[in-house]
Amino acid sequence: MAVTLLYFAVLRDLVGIHEERVQLPNHVTTVAHFIVWIGTRYPSLTPHLSAVRVARNETFAQADEQLSSGDILALIPPVAGG
């Protein structure tokens, strides 16, 4: 299935792009599967993935949420501010 990926803050810096359209492998059907897959695609993200939130179509997603073709998945790292 084809999805759009959006990267923010440090994740964008690590990947080197802010957006891409990808074809997910057949076994990537949930948000949890996606997190594992993106860590293999971009190993530099792996140390950050335990703290990353995934938004699916502009709503924070649960790990067991099913993905669909055309989804927009945003990887959002923790944000600190003052």
Secondary structure, DSSP 4 states (H G I P E B T S, - for coil): -EEEEEE-HHHHHHHS-SEEEEE--TT--BHHHHHHHHHHH-GGGGGGGGG-EEEETTEE--TTPBP-TT-EEEEE------
